[in-house]
Amino acid sequence: MGKDRVAVVGIGQTKHQATRGDVSMAGLVREAASRALDDAQMTWADVDAVVIGKAPDFFEGVMMPELFLADALGATGKPLFRVHTAGSVGGSTAIVASQLIEAGIHERVLTVAFEKQSESEAMWALSLPIPFTPPLHAGAGGYFAPHVRSYIRRSGSPDHIGMLVALKDRQNGLKNPYAHLHEHDITFDSIKESMMLWDPIRYAETCPSSDGACALVLGSEKVAEAAAAEGRQPAWIKGTAMRSEPTLSAERDTVLPLGGALCAADVYKQAGITDPRKDVDCVEMYVPFSWFEPMWLENLGFAEPGDGWKMTEEGATALDGDLPVNMSGGVLCTNPIGASGMLRFAEAAMQVRGTAGDHQVEGARTAVGHAYGGGSQFFAMWVVGADKP
């Protein structure tokens, strides 16, 4: 049985900042969803189903918030699903929503992801000693720093690569009005001189803690064609993939996770991509710590193992490079954890719709959105294009 075509026809996000004390969780998700519906020129009544995602409930201490968010998202009397795959959940949530249309179940699906980190303390939530699991050593940075050290040792990368990524992404974030961090005075030296948090990860090479939400309206081929006929470019979904792997496998490669490589190979095959470096115009990838840019460039097939850092050093991943990466400023500028994956998917869709504003890549026709979560054990990706598949 073939799949029905699906496209992104509406995108909305909140202003992201450290504390959105002006809204509740319900107000936060409704703000993003309302903007996505406006962009799609739809009302709440037009939506057939809602798919919502967020990171672990213990980040905010609110169990199953979807129970009270159904009303805020106009889901009363309609199907509502929640997805959870740790930090990759924003991407996974968008994929689950797309599959409801691919399967011919619904015509129009609203999908939303969010996090209100100001009502929690994610770093210490991740540091609690949980029985029968390894310690995280003070947050995600404590867990991932050894992976970064392993990457540097294996690749021979010079120390300044992480600083170059942080500088690039923060400068890209200055072009994004929704980004949390707008650091106009950031320089290479200010990053180099910032506090060492988890050697070799410096403070300025680390993502912020953000409140925010992102929403997408996905439509069937008929819905997307109607939008195109009215002059609103859809972002056609050309492939989606999710993979996972066990965190505690003794043979696991944390620098080049098998799950990430399999996820990339699957989504490229669906989208007809045979040479990712050549066939893809831009990429939004999940980089919470700057060194993950070269690591993911290799894991997703844009560079050979050990060579990802060379693309960063050569400027290939800059906004005017031959493969722009994290045009929006990425996770290093904005990190509402549950929404961070969907923001990557949304940015990819904005690029091929030509609606990314000052961080638009000229002529972008094919873009990749990427998210990962947990201990690099959940992966989600999609490929979107301006041309109907």
Secondary structure, DSSP 8 states (H G I E B T S, - for coil): -----EEEEEEEE---BS--TTS-HHHHHHHHHHHHHHHHT--GGG--EEEEEES-GGGTT-S-THHHHHHHTT-TTS-EEEE--GGGHHHHHHHHHHHHHHTTS-SEEEEEEEEEGGGS-HHHHTTS--TTS---SSHHHHHHHHHHHHHHHHHT--TTHHHHHHHHHHHHHTT-TT-S---TT--HHHHHTS-EEETTEEGGGB----EEEEEEEEEEHHHHHHHHHTT---EEEEEEEEEE--TT-TT--SSS-HHHHHHHHHHHHHHT-S-HHHH-SEEE---SBTTHHHHHHHHTTSS-TT-HHHHHHHTTTSTTSSS-B-TT--TTT---HHHHHHHHHHHHHHHHHT--GGG--TT--EEEEEEEETTTTEEEEEEEESS--
